[in-house]
């Protein structure tokens, strides 16, 4: 497995951008997709949800600080959205095409991932079992993004690229990593 590094860029915002850098790496090993996010800088300016006693599937995670992963077969309109809250809560949604046919992906009963928070750094890593949703021989296109909510309540939107005039992580032209 060869990891590909990435760096997320913020969508232009009317709010002050936090003094942070958001990078990571993604790689595929057979049926397993490994993704690691690293948030560095003034993390105390980011509202980071407290760890949950029991992490569960939860809707609406993108309304707070949330790390996201979008993936779909290279030659298909179908795609999946994975949400990872620093609290440990998670969700996976499947779509038939751009924002159409949204449903919770029942192939995942749980989605464990690790979060490490230190002064000036937050690391989140996940290993996603692709066998549950995508055949091994299919090439993937991947979009990586995040929503960062400041302690003042303002949200900024981070992605590999921003191909639209508004933040929109669902656009397949934003899925720019081939894996």
C-alpha positions in Angstrom: 0.0 0.0 0.0 1.4 3.4 -1.0 0.0 6.2 1.1 -0.9 9.5 -0.6 -0.4 12.6 1.4 -3.0 15.4 1.3 -3.5 18.9 2.5 -7.0 20.4 2.9 -7.6 24.0 2.0 -10.3 26.2 3.6 -13.2 27.6 1.5 -13.0 31.4 1.6 -15.0 32.6 4.6 -16.5 35.7 6.0 -15.3 34.4 9.4 -11.7 34.5 10.5 -10.0 31.3 9.6 -8.5 29.4 12.5 -4.7 29.3 12.7 -4.5 25.6 11.9 -3.2 23.3 9.2 -5.2 20.2 8.2 -3.2 17.4 6.5 -3.1 13.6 6.3 -2.6 10.5 4.3 -4.8 7.9 2.6 -3.9 4.5 1.2 -5.6 1.3 0.1 -4.5 -2.2 1.2 -6.8 -4.7 -0.6 -10.2 -4.2 0.9 -9.1 -1.7 3.5 -8.9 2.0 3.1 -6.7 3.7 5.7 -7.2 7.4 6.3 -5.4 9.6 8.8 -6.1 13.3 9.5 -3.8 15.6 11.3 -5.0 19.0 12.6 -2.1 21.1 13.8 -1.9 24.6 15.2 -4.2 26.6 17.6 -6.6 23.7 18.2 -7.9 25.4 21.3 -9.7 27.8 18.9 -11.6 24.8 17.5 -14.7 23.5 19.3 -13.7 19.8 19.6 -16.5 17.6 20.9 -15.7 15.7 24.1 -15.1 11.9 23.8 -18.4 9.9 24.0 -18.6 7.2 26.6 -20.2 5.0 24.0 -19.6 6.2 20.4 -22.7 5.5 18.2 -24.0 6.2 14.7 -25.4 9.7 14.7 -26.9 12.0 12.1 -25.9 15.7 11.7 -22.3 15.4 12.7 -21.3 17.9 10.0 -23.0 20.7 12.1 -20.0 20.6 14.4 -16.3 19.8 14.0 -16.3 16.7 11.8 -13.9 14.9 9.5 -15.4 13.6 6.3 -14.5 11.1 3.6 -16.3 10.7 0.3 -15.6 7.8 -2.0 -17.1 6.2 -5.0 -16.3 3.8 -7.9 -14.4 5.7 -10.6 -17.0 5.1 -13.3 -20.2 5.3 -11.3 -22.5 8.0 -10.0 -22.8 6.1 -6.7 -20.8 7.3 -3.7 -20.6 7.1 0.1 -20.1 9.8 2.7 -18.4 8.9 6.0 -18.5 11.3 8.9 -16.2 11.0 11.9 -16.6 13.2 15.0 -13.7 13.7 17.3 -16.2 12.5 20.0 -16.2 9.0 18.4 -19.7 9.3 16.9 -19.8 8.3 13.2 -22.1 7.7 10.3 -21.9 6.4 6.7 -24.4 7.4 4.0 -24.9 6.0 0.5 -26.0 8.0 -2.5 -27.2 6.8 -5.9 -26.0 10.0 -7.5 -25.2 13.6 -6.6 -27.2 14.2 -3.4 -29.9 11.7 -4.6 -31.1 8.6 -2.8 -29.4 9.3 0.5 -29.6 6.5 3.0 -27.7 5.3 6.1 -25.4 2.5 4.9 -26.5 -0.5 6.8 -23.4 -2.5 5.8 -21.7 -0.8 8.8 -22.9 -1.7 12.2 -20.0 0.2 13.8 -17.1 2.2 12.5 -14.3 2.3 15.1 -11.6 4.9 14.6 -9.0 6.5 16.9 -8.7 10.1 18.0 -5.7 11.5 19.8 -5.8 15.0 21.1 -2.7 16.8 22.4 -2.0 20.5 22.9 -1.7 21.9 19.3 -2.6 18.6 17.6 -5.5 16.3 16.9 -5.0 13.1 15.0 -7.9 10.9 13.7 -7.3 7.6 11.9 -9.7 5.1 10.5 -9.5 1.8 8.6 -12.6 1.4 6.4 -13.6 -2.1 5.3 -14.4 -1.5 1.6 -15.5 -5.1 1.0 -18.8 -4.2 2.6 -19.6 -1.7 -0.1 -17.2 -1.8 -3.1 -15.7 -4.8 -4.9 -11.9 -5.0 -4.5 -11.2 -4.6 -8.2 -12.9 -1.3 -8.6 -10.8 1.8 -8.8 -11.9 4.6 -6.4 -12.1 8.3 -6.5 -11.8 9.9 -3.1 -12.7 13.3 -1.6 -11.5 14.3 1.8 -12.9 17.2 3.8 -13.7 18.6 7.2 -15.9 21.1 9.0 -14.2 23.0 11.7 -16.4 24.9 14.2 -14.7 27.6 16.1 -15.3 28.1 19.9 -17.2 31.2 18.8 -19.6 29.0 16.8 -18.4 29.9 13.2 -17.9 27.0 10.8 -15.2 26.8 8.2 -15.2 24.2 5.4 -12.0 22.4 4.3 -11.4 20.1 1.3 -8.9 18.9 -1.2 -10.4 21.4 -3.7 -13.4 23.6 -3.9 -14.9 23.2 -7.4 -18.0 25.3 -6.7 -18.9 28.8 -5.6 -20.3 27.4 -2.3 -18.7 24.7 -0.1 -20.0 21.4 -1.5 -18.2 18.2 -0.5 -20.6 16.0 -2.6 -19.4 17.1 -6.0 -17.5 14.2 -7.7 -15.2 16.7 -9.3 -13.9 17.2 -5.8 -13.0 13.5 -5.4 -9.5 14.0 -6.7 -7.5 11.2 -5.1 -7.4 8.0 -7.1 -7.0 4.8 -5.1 
